[in-house]
Amino acid sequence: MKLRKLASGLAGTLLDTIMPQDCPGCGEPVESGPCRRLCQWCFRSIEWIRRPFCERCGSPLQERAFSTEECLHCRELQPSFAFGRAMFLLTGTGRSFIHGLKYHGDRSLLEDLPGFLDEVPDFKDHLKGAVIVPVPLHRRRLRSRGFNQSEWIAESIAACDDLSAEVHPLLGRVRNTRTQTRLSRPERMENLKNAFALTSGKLFDRCRRIVIVDDVFTTGATLEACARVLLEAGAKQVHVAALGHG
């Protein structure tokens, strides 16, 4: 497996040298820098989420709260999941990265995930040793789109040797809900009511720490709906994680 990864990496590096790919942030060819798919200037412009941040959802905090490390949003809503992390703000290059992954199906962007993880140690620690559960798509949407970006993210996390994380597709989407893009948080919660269920026949260790993974955290409605299903199924520790927050 390690030899296969090494060979794949060398082949990819050679191909990038001969035919450099365009950076999703600025559209220019990526010819140098720490990443294969992002130019060094766009990589440096990403707004990484580092402390202080809300322990519950991972959003940045302007200043530390007096009695808790939670944002006002989480203090009011009290989501079911215990902890959450996000990697970067959904602005500028971060937004372009997510759009390239989600709307253009550019899986090669995730080749830079290990380097991203090194920029946000708290996010990396949050994933170590966890059972990674990707947010599922309904079969109709999956058939139409052809891929599930949350599964790609989960698989890329599990491929990082130093994380010792495992992917378990414990959830299925049983209702084909309308898009969440223009809905308010209450509307999103109603839209997702009974949308997810435990995958038939799936058994899991209820004492292991589960991290539900999605591409973005906006209102948290999707991750909350998923967390409730797993908690109702007996899971003891359900956390969440998303690449982008905004």
N, C-alpha and C positions, 0 to 999 in steps of 0.2 A: 504493500500500500504506500509506504513512504517513498519507494523508488518510483512508483507511478506518479505520485504528486510532484516529485523532483523533476521527472521527465516532462510532465505537463507544464510545470513552471518554466523550465528552460525553453520549451517550444514556444510558449506564450511570449516570453521575453524576446526571443529572436524575431517572432512575428511583429511584435510592437516596435522593434528597432527598424525593421524593413518598412512596415506600414503603420506608423503611429496612429492611434485612434483619437477622435476628437473628444475634448473635455466637455462634459455636459454643462459645466458652469459657464464657460466663455465661448465654446465652440471651436477653440484652437486645438491643433494637434498636440498631444501629450508627448513631449520629447525628452523631458528630464524631470527629476523630482522624486519624492518618496512613494508616489502612487503610480499604478499602471493606467488608471482611467481618469484621474483628476490631475490637472496641471498643478505645479507647486504653489502658484499664486491663489488659485481657487481653493486648494486644500487648506491653505493658511487662513482663508477668509471664513471658513466654517465656524459658526458660533457654537462651540462645544458647551455642553451643560456640565459645569463643575460646581462644587459646593460654594455657597449654600444653595440647596434645592429642597423642594418638598419631598419628604421621605415617602409619602403616600403615592404620588403620581410622577415625581421626577421633574416637575416644572421649576424653573429658576426662582429663587426668592431674592427680593431686593434687599431685605435685611432679615436677620434671624427673628423668629417669633419669640414672644416672651415665655410661653409655657409649652410650646410644641414646635416641632420642625415640619409643620404642615401648612400648605397654602390655605387661604380663606375658602377657596372652592372646595377643597377636601374636608375642611373643618365643618362646612355647612352640609355637605352631601354624605359624608362618611361612607365611602365606597366599601364594598365587601372585601376587596383584596387588601392585603396588609402592607405591602411595599411595592413601589414602582420606580423604574428608572427610564430615562430617555437619553439618547446620545447627543443630539444637537437640536438647535432651534430650526423650525421650518421656515427659514429665510434664505435668500440669496442662493449660494451654492447648495446648501442643504436641501432646499426646495427643489432645485434642478435635479439633484441626485435622486430624490424620491420620485419625481415625475418620470425620470428616465427609466427607473426600475418598474414603477407601477403602470404607467401609461404606454411606455414603449417596449416593455418586456426585455430590457437590457440587463440580463443576469450578470454579465461580465463586470458590472459596477461593484458587485459584492466581492470581487477578488481583492479589493482594497479594505475589506472589513477588518482583517487582523491589525492593519495599521491604524484604522479608526479606533479600535478597542484600546490601543496603547495610549491614545489621547484622553481617554475617559476611564481611568482606573476603577472608579466606583461602579460604572456600568459593567465593566469586565468582571469585577468581583461578584456582582449581582447574578451573573450567569453561571458561575463556576459550580460544577457538580449538580446542576439542576436538571429536572425533566422539562424539556422545552415543548410547549404545546402551541402550534401555530393557529391563528384565527382562521377558521375554514371559510371557504366560499360555497355557495349553493351550487349544486351540480350544473344547473342551467348557466349560471354566470361563469363557472369554470370552463364549461364547454365553449361558451362564447369568447371568453378572453384567452383561453388556452393555457393559462398558468395561474398559480396563486403566489403572489410575491411574499406573503407571510411564510409560506412553506419554504421558499428559497432562502429567506433570511434565517429561519430555524435551521435548515440544513447547513448553511454557511457557518453558523455558530457552532454546531456540533462538529464541523470539520476542523475547528481550531483545537489542536492537540492539547494546549495548556488549559482548556476549560473543562474537559471531562464531562461535557453535557450530552444528553441524549434526546433525540426527537421522538415524541410519542403523540401521534394524531388522535388524541382522546375525544375530540369534539367534531360534530358534524353540524352543518347548517341545514335545518329542516324546513325553513321558510325562506322563500326567495323575496327578501325585503327590497323596498325601493332604495335608491341611493341616499346616503346620509348627508351629502354635501351641503344642501341648503336648509337643513332642518335644525331647529333649536335643540338644546339638550333634552328638554322634556319630550319633544317630538321624536328625537332619536331613541330615547328609552322606550317609548310606546311602539315605535317602528320595529324595535328588536325584541319585543315581548314574545317569548316562546320561540325565538328564531334558532336557538342552539339546543343541542341535546348531546348526551354522552353517546359516543359511537357504539353501536350494537356489538356486543361480544368483547369489548375492550376491558381488560382488567388492569388495574394499576395499584401500586403501593401507595396507600393513602397517607402514609407517614412521610413520604419523600417530598421535597420542596418542588413545587410546580411553578414555572414561569410561563405565562401566556405571552406570546410574541405577536406583534403587529407592526406594520410599517410606520404608522403615525398614531400619536395620541392627540386627539383634538378635545373632545369633551370627556372622553373616557367611557362613553356609553357602550361601545362594542366590547371593550375589555371587561367592563363591569358585568355585562350580560353573560359573557363566557365564564367569568369567575364564579358567578352565582351557581351555574350548572355544576361546576366541579366541587364547590363547597357543599351543595345539596347532595352530591354523590359520596360525600364523606372525606374529601381531601382536607388535610389539616393545615397545610401551608400553601396558599395561592398568592403568587406575586405576579406582576406584569412588567413588560418592557416593550419599548418602541424605539425605532431609530430616530424619528423626528417628533418634535413636540411643538404644536402651534395651532 
